[in-house]
Amino acid sequence: MSEWTSAAIFRYGLTAEADLWADQIESAGMEGIHFRFHYRHDDDSIESLHVRVPLLGRHSVHTALRSAAVGLVEGLSWQEIIE
């Protein structure tokens, strides 16, 4: 799709090829899920952050990734994104 648009492309997923990805995903049952975010900055440095979200199921990591991606693109801090 990036070949068909002049818009900035931001990729997220579960692999390190993305701009934002998650790994070390662990279910905490009714307490939600724990995982690690990785964010690749424009200078190729990588920032990592362990988080817990109160959502059930491994599939919920994609919801958290989408939400964090929007926050990062809009210039929010990690604290604002996590809240």
SULSULBEL-V841798 format. One line per field, one symbol per residue. ss: DSSP state (a for helix, b for strand, c for the rest). phi: phi as a letter, one per 20 degrees, with the letter a starting at -180 (. if undefined). burial: b if it has 24 or more other C-alpha atoms within 12 Angstrom, else e. A space follows every 10 residues. Layout:
ss = ???
phi = ???
burial = ???
This chain:
ss = caaacccccc cbbccccccb bbbbbbbcaa acbbbbbbbb cccccbbbbb bbbcccccca aaaaaaaaaa aaaccccaaa aac
phi = .ffdceffdc dcrdcffefc bcblfcfdmf eocdadecce fgemfcdcbe ccdedengff ffffffffgf fffenfffgf fff
burial = eeeeeeeeeb bbbbeeeebb bbbebbeeee eebbbbbbbb eeeeeeeeee bbbeeeebeb bbebbbbbbe ebeeeeebee eee
